[in-house]
């Protein structure tokens, strides 16, 4: 018989997709809810898909954030529902999203993203939210699965998550 143990806390990460002018406003709202932001990636061109263009416009940018305070992983469903509600604060005058806020968490072994969309490789959590192990840590780097979004397979994104993993490792050591 296995013995149930409490999971270690994990690093909250959030990916933003928006026009460049919105990032500071969204970050202010996120830090008021989740605490100090301890990492901000540079603002990257979001060119891997045009999925969001119809709703949010062209020339979208991407930025990743992480937060100093570690969280229990079971909080991710509530966090996703909070970020979904927060997106509505930034709707355009024609009631369309102007920002996409994607929370997830990083552990020493994986990157998990929260989503509202069910699929064969996603596990239902609670309150309409599913979890997807988007990347796994193997042979000293994060690696993609067959279902991993193309942008998350990029060397640039992998480097960001490898950096955040090192920071998480340091935090757990201290």
C-alpha positions as CSV (number, residue, x, y, z in Angstrom):
1,X,0.0,0.0,0.0
2,X,1.3,3.4,-0.9
3,X,1.3,6.2,1.6
4,X,-0.2,9.5,0.6
5,X,2.2,12.5,1.1
6,X,1.7,16.2,0.4
7,X,3.2,17.4,-2.8
8,X,6.0,19.9,-2.6
9,X,5.1,23.5,-3.6
10,X,5.7,24.5,-7.2
11,X,6.6,27.7,-9.1
12,X,3.6,29.6,-10.6
13,X,4.3,30.7,-14.1
14,X,2.1,32.7,-16.4
15,X,2.3,33.2,-20.1
16,X,0.8,36.4,-21.6
17,X,-0.2,36.9,-25.2
18,X,-1.3,40.4,-26.1
19,X,-0.4,43.6,-28.0
20,X,2.8,45.0,-26.4
21,X,1.0,47.9,-24.7
22,X,-1.0,45.8,-22.3
23,X,1.7,43.9,-20.5
24,X,2.3,46.4,-17.6
25,X,-1.4,46.7,-16.8
26,X,-1.9,42.9,-16.7
27,X,1.3,42.4,-14.6
28,X,0.1,44.9,-12.0
29,X,-3.2,43.0,-11.6
30,X,-1.4,39.6,-11.4
31,X,1.2,40.7,-8.9
32,X,-1.6,42.2,-6.7
33,X,-3.2,38.7,-6.6
34,X,-0.1,36.4,-6.6
35,X,2.6,38.4,-5.1
36,X,6.0,39.6,-6.3
37,X,7.0,38.7,-9.8
38,X,10.5,37.3,-9.6
39,X,11.1,36.8,-13.4
40,X,9.9,38.5,-16.6
41,X,11.1,37.1,-19.9
42,X,11.9,39.6,-22.6
43,X,8.8,40.4,-24.8
44,X,8.9,37.9,-27.7
45,X,7.2,37.9,-31.0
46,X,4.3,35.5,-31.1
47,X,4.5,34.0,-34.5
48,X,3.8,30.3,-34.0
49,X,0.1,30.4,-34.8
50,X,-2.5,32.9,-36.0
51,X,-5.1,31.3,-33.7
52,X,-5.6,34.5,-31.7
53,X,-5.4,37.0,-34.5
54,X,-9.1,37.0,-35.4
55,X,-10.0,37.8,-31.8
56,X,-7.0,39.8,-30.6
57,X,-5.5,41.3,-33.7
58,X,-2.2,40.8,-35.4
59,X,1.4,41.5,-34.2
60,X,0.9,39.8,-30.9
61,X,3.6,39.4,-28.4
62,X,4.4,36.8,-25.7
63,X,5.9,37.2,-22.2
64,X,6.4,34.7,-19.4
65,X,6.3,35.6,-15.7
66,X,7.0,33.7,-12.6
67,X,6.3,34.5,-9.0
68,X,8.5,34.4,-5.9
69,X,5.9,32.7,-3.7
70,X,5.7,29.0,-4.4
71,X,2.2,27.5,-4.5
72,X,0.6,24.1,-3.8
73,X,-0.1,22.5,-7.2
74,X,-3.7,21.9,-6.4
75,X,-4.3,25.7,-6.6
76,X,-3.9,25.8,-10.3
77,X,-7.6,25.2,-11.1
78,X,-8.6,28.2,-9.0
79,X,-5.7,30.3,-10.5
80,X,-6.9,29.5,-14.0
81,X,-10.5,30.5,-13.2
82,X,-9.1,33.7,-11.7
83,X,-7.0,34.5,-14.8
84,X,-10.0,33.8,-17.1
85,X,-12.0,36.3,-15.1
86,X,-9.2,38.8,-15.3
87,X,-9.0,38.5,-19.1
88,X,-12.6,39.9,-19.2
89,X,-11.4,43.1,-17.5
90,X,-9.4,43.8,-20.6
91,X,-12.1,43.1,-23.2
92,X,-12.2,45.4,-26.2
93,X,-15.2,47.7,-26.9
94,X,-16.6,44.9,-29.2
95,X,-16.4,42.4,-26.3
96,X,-13.3,40.5,-27.5
97,X,-10.2,39.5,-25.6
98,X,-7.2,41.7,-25.9
99,X,-5.0,39.5,-23.7
100,X,-4.6,35.7,-23.2
101,X,-3.4,34.8,-19.7
102,X,-2.2,31.2,-19.4
103,X,-1.2,30.0,-15.9
104,X,0.7,26.8,-15.1
105,X,3.3,25.6,-12.8
106,X,6.9,24.3,-12.9
107,X,8.2,21.6,-10.7
108,X,11.7,20.1,-10.9
109,X,10.3,17.4,-13.2
110,X,7.7,19.0,-15.4
111,X,5.8,22.1,-16.7
112,X,2.1,21.8,-16.3
113,X,-0.4,24.2,-18.0
114,X,-4.0,24.7,-17.0
115,X,-6.7,24.8,-19.7
116,X,-10.5,24.8,-20.1
117,X,-10.2,22.4,-23.1
118,X,-10.5,18.7,-22.6
119,X,-8.4,16.3,-24.7
120,X,-7.1,12.7,-24.5
121,X,-3.9,13.7,-22.8
122,X,-5.4,16.1,-20.2
123,X,-6.7,15.3,-16.8
124,X,-9.7,17.0,-15.3
125,X,-8.9,18.8,-12.1
126,X,-11.9,20.8,-10.8
127,X,-14.2,23.7,-11.7
128,X,-14.0,23.1,-15.4
129,X,-10.2,23.1,-15.5
130,X,-7.9,20.5,-17.0
131,X,-4.1,20.0,-16.5
132,X,-1.6,19.1,-19.2
133,X,2.0,18.1,-18.7
134,X,3.3,20.2,-21.5
135,X,7.1,19.6,-21.0
136,X,9.0,17.0,-19.0
137,X,12.5,17.4,-17.6
138,X,14.9,14.7,-19.0
139,X,18.6,14.6,-19.6
140,X,19.2,18.0,-18.0
141,X,16.6,19.9,-20.1
142,X,12.9,20.3,-20.7
143,X,11.6,18.1,-23.5
144,X,8.4,18.2,-25.5
145,X,5.7,15.6,-26.0
146,X,3.9,14.9,-29.2
147,X,1.1,17.2,-28.1
148,X,3.3,20.1,-26.9
149,X,2.4,23.4,-28.6
150,X,5.0,24.4,-31.2
151,X,6.1,27.5,-29.4
152,X,6.7,25.6,-26.2
153,X,9.1,23.3,-28.3
154,X,11.2,26.2,-29.3
155,X,14.8,26.6,-28.0
156,X,13.9,30.1,-26.7
157,X,11.0,28.9,-24.5
158,X,12.9,25.8,-23.4
159,X,15.8,28.1,-22.2
160,X,13.3,30.2,-20.2
161,X,11.9,27.1,-18.5
162,X,15.4,25.7,-17.8
163,X,16.3,29.0,-16.2
164,X,13.2,29.0,-14.0
165,X,13.9,25.4,-13.0
166,X,17.4,26.4,-11.8
167,X,15.8,29.2,-9.8
168,X,13.2,26.8,-8.3
169,X,16.0,24.4,-7.4
170,X,17.9,27.2,-5.6
171,X,14.8,28.2,-3.7
172,X,14.2,24.7,-2.5
173,X,17.8,24.4,-1.4
174,X,17.7,27.5,0.8
